[in-house]
Amino acid sequence: MKNNGAKVFKRLHTVLNDLFGVNRPVSACVIVSAIAIAVAAFWFFYSAPPTTIVITSGPKGSIFEMNAEKYAKILAKNGVKLKILPSDGSVENLKRLADPKFKVDAGFVQGGLANGVNTDNLVSLGSVSYAPLLVFYKGSGSFDMLSELEGRRISIGQPGSGTRALALNLLAANGIEPGGETTLLGLDTNDAVNELVNGKIDAVFLMGESASVQTMRKLFLTPDIRLLDFSQADAYSRKLHYLNKLDIPKGAVDFGMDIPAHDVWLVAPMVELVVRKNLHPALQDLLIEAAQEVHGKANILQRAGQFPAPIQHEFRISPEALRFYKSGKTFLYRSLPFRLASISTRILAVVVPLIVLLFPGMKIIPAVYQWRIKMRIYHWYRELLTLEKDMLAQPSPQERQKLMERLERIGKEVNRMKLPASFGDQFYVLLEHVDFVRERLKEGAR
């Protein structure tokens, strides 16, 4: 590698020397400057934030997809297109993000799913919401423990959904496993809800990633459909670190109909906005800003401003996100439109340092170059002065002949010099002085 680099430098130096007569140090300065400019130009364009990013959301009509659509509208105001890829839910979102061959930049992932998944190239932009697990069941009885569902027909969500993954974990903790007396079905949300209403199944597990607000409200208002009250919510939240204890206050769904008729306890993982760690910092800022607008409002499960938040769970928080939560957007992105701020940031990061470093060199190189040219001209003047001094020593005819040969050699070397046009006057004056010495030498021979 070193030999190849030396050969390339030698060739470039030969070209510069032939064209401009520069020495090796000046050639090195010119080559380094050219490389620095080329690298800066490449980096200026390469470091620009993409105009399109891809988010993996959730099933059609789910809260995940609705939130992604809100993100898209916010990002569009800044000239960035957000392409939304529907999915089966959190599990599929995480698989897509962890697969480097899959073209995706961001996704919603609920807590408790990262075990056994390589997350080295993933970072979190923060928790954006709770994802409460709602277990609706049909019947006149009142259930407050999952173990009471044993032996029944239950829809636990489709494969690839976070709903199914969480349901299997919680049911397993209660001794309910696939293949046992309890029938565990993987119906899609609409089919599961219809089956429950029609009495063909006994219970359904739902979360925001797979069900819309309208679907859940429909179940709340349907007679004989009840919401399981997790009386063991405290125990779940302590044994499964990714779960939180939440409550739906009495009457929060409908005051007039007093739904629910009493406070209902729920368990809920948090949903994180997960991105690939190489996502451009400016786009990470835009996504967090969108998350603040979409998730920052108060509702029956959270306070205003509670989300998004840099709460670390299974994914490390992005350094850019930590900076954003601490001090907000950088000055330029705060003060200028997104695209203009992007260009300005790259100019400050690339062009300004380049100018600071190269400007002194650009001033030095011409001076060194001119000095080098003058030294070459002065060299031949020294040769002429030495020759004239030898002429004054009354040389013999043989010595005079040798002096004439020296002079002719000087004349040939001077004629071979390659000089820029700016030194043309000095070049021709040197030739005149060579002719002047030649005439004096000839006169001395007469």
FENCOR-V864260 format. One record per backbone hydrogen bond with DSSP energy under -1.0 kcal/mol. CO is the residue of the C=O (numbers start at 1). NH is the residue of the N-H. If there is no record, write none. Layout:
BEGIN
co=<CO,CO>
nh=<NH,NH>
END
This chain:
BEGIN
co=<1,2,3,4,5,6,7,8,9,10,11,12,13,14,15,16,17,23,24,25,26,27,28,29,30,31,32,33,34,35,36,37,38,39,40,41,42,43,51,53,54,54,55,56,59,62,63,64,65,66,67,68,69,70,71,72,75,75,76,81,83,85,89,90,91,92,93,94,95,99,102,105,106,107,109,114,119,121,123,124,126,127,129,134,135,136,137,143,144,145,146,147,149,152,153,153,154,155,158,160,161,162,163,164,165,166,167,168,169,171,172,177,183,185,188,189,190,191,192,193,194,195,195,196,202,203,204,206,207,207,208,212,213,214,215,216,217,222,224,226,229,230,232,233,234,235,236,240,244,246,248,249,254,259,259,260,264,265,266,267,268,269,270,271,271,272,273,274,275,276,280,281,282,283,284,285,286,287,288,289,290,291,292,296,302,303,309,309,316,318,319,320,321,322,323,324,330,331,332,337,338,339,340,341,342,343,344,345,346,347,350,351,352,353,354,355,358,359,360,361,364,365,366,367,368,369,370,371,372,373,374,375,376,377,378,379,380,381,382,383,384,385,386,387,388,396,397,398,399,400,401,402,403,404,405,406,407,408,409,410,411,412,420,421,423,424,425,426,427,428,429,430,431,432,433,434,435,436,437,438,439,440,443>
nh=<5,6,7,8,9,10,11,12,13,14,15,16,17,18,19,20,21,27,28,29,30,31,32,33,34,35,36,37,38,39,40,41,42,43,44,45,46,47,81,83,105,106,85,108,62,66,67,68,69,70,71,72,73,74,75,76,78,80,79,53,55,57,93,94,95,96,97,98,99,102,104,276,56,274,272,117,122,277,275,318,273,309,271,206,228,204,226,229,231,148,149,150,152,183,202,203,185,205,161,92,165,166,167,168,169,170,171,172,173,176,175,180,154,156,192,193,194,195,196,197,198,200,201,199,138,155,136,134,210,211,63,216,217,218,219,220,221,225,139,137,231,233,236,237,238,239,240,243,268,266,264,252,259,253,254,251,248,230,246,133,244,131,111,128,129,109,125,107,123,279,284,285,286,287,288,289,290,291,292,293,294,295,296,305,299,306,127,311,124,322,323,324,325,326,327,328,334,335,336,341,342,343,344,345,346,347,348,349,350,352,354,355,356,357,358,359,362,363,364,365,368,369,370,371,372,373,374,375,376,377,378,379,380,381,382,383,384,385,386,387,388,389,390,391,392,400,401,402,403,404,405,406,407,408,409,410,411,412,413,414,415,416,423,424,427,428,429,430,431,432,433,434,435,436,437,438,439,440,441,442,443,444,446>
END
